Amino acid sequence: MRITIAHNTNQETLRVVAHLRKLLETKEGVVFDAKYPDVVITVGGDGTLINAFHRYENQISSIRFIGIHTGHLGFYTDWRGPEVDKMVDALFLREPESASYPLLEVELLTEANEKKHFLALNESAVKRISHTLEAKVYIDDQLFENFRGDGLCISTPTGSTGYNKSLGGAVIHPRLKALQMAEIASINNRIFRSLSSPIVLAPEQWITVIPDADHCVMTVDGRRINVRNAKQIEYRISSKEIHFDRFGHTHFWSRVQSAFIGDKDDTI
């Protein structure tokens, strides 16, 4: 089994990583391989796992991820630091099995007909910094709305609990291969008319945004990309998926309850 450990540099994280590495070194057949791993174990938080995802996105079909959190409970990290021994034992005591979640595929087409492709685990947004964004929004090949506002956010089901939720979007279970678009501070008048509500699309549908500006900013999982002379930006559910090791994988609604509502005793 080829394994690599991705981590942040927090003191608690480094302590957990040192212990984890010692445990793995005692297991027969373990090879530490940061180039072509079978399993990527992340130690830190959701940000650490997202960074690891983008590092290995070209190999995403052949990798299983395991997340260990050393801070607040995240949506992609199933284990806590004190549970490392239990996690390592479970990893070698049963056949590999994964839980797969959908990803977002982003295709940017420039005026020069140059295509650029991006993959997102959480979401991608398109904005302008000093002005409002004006754009035509198509669903499949049909014009849906003339948008004007701060921007648009298109998210995956797992990303629905992040930026999308702060914009009033719905939380969607990751087994639903749905695409969600939420408007960011839309402006409605006689010329620009938008739904002013998040929309959820079926897995075979796609969204095309045609910005009316020579310069806008696109983000992919928070990473900023300056875009000039964009002809269109297309968003759809990718044929690729991210695979998490299923053992110990926390129930999705338990994650939502823990992150946003808390224990029942906390509300009394």
Disulfide bonds with the S-S distance in Angstrom:
none
